[in-house]
Amino acid sequence: MIAKSGFETDVSVCNALIDMYADLGKIEESVFLFKRMRLEGVQPNDSTWNAIIAGHATTGDSDGAFEYYSRMVKEGLTADLVT
């Protein structure tokens, strides 16, 4: 429904949805949205990376959390206190 509305290009909406899906234990949907926003040309910000990393961690997927952390660092971003 959000994708049909065009909100997938709004980084704040994407961040909220990534976090919401992760909180619901639906990390696959969070990952899908993370990938989709990048395909749409939306650059993830610190909040986006924190949401996807925390989502993996809170669903018990520590490997996924470390994978996304590594990807973030490879893209030249540095961790903040939240990360």
N, C-alpha and C positions, 0 to 999 in steps of 0.2 A: 504494500500500500504506500509506504514512504517512497519507494523507488518510482512508482507511477506518478507521484506528486512532484518529483524533481528535487526533493530535499537531500538526495544523496550527494549533492555538490556543496552542501553547507557543512563545514567542518564541525561546528558546534552540535548540530543535530546528529551527525555521524558519531561523534564522541559519546553523546548521551545514549545512543542506541547500542554502541559497542559495549558500554558499561552495563546497560540494562540487560542485554542478552546474557552477558557473563554472569550478572547477579542471579539470573534465572537458571544458570547452569547450562546455557546453550552456547557454549564456546564456538561451536561450528558456525553459528549465525554471526557471531562477533568477527570471526576470521573472514567469513564471506564479505561482510560489510567493509572491513578493513581493506581487503583486496579490491573490492568494487570501487571504493572511493579513490584509490590510487589509479585504477583504470579510467576513472572519470576525470583524472587530472587534479584531484584534490590532494594537496600536500599534507601529510599527517603532521600535527604539531606535538608539543610535549604532552599535552593531555591525551592525545590519541594513542601515543606510544605507552603512556602510563596505563591507560584503560585496557589495552590489549595485553600488556604484560601482567597487570594485576588480575585480569580475567583468567588467564591461564593459571596463575598461582592460586587463586581462590577456588578454582575447579579441580585443584589437585594435580595439574599438569605442570610440574616444575620444569620438565624438559622444554615444553613449549614456551614457558616464561623466559628461560635462558636463551632459547632460540631467537625470540623477538628482541630481547635485550641485545644480543650479539648483532642482529640486523640493524638495530638502532645505532649502535656504536660504529658499525661499518659505514653507515650513511653520514658519519661525522658529527652526530649529535652526542651531547654529554648528558649523563644522568643528573637529575636534580634531586632535591631532598625527598620528593615524593617517590621517585623511581627507586 
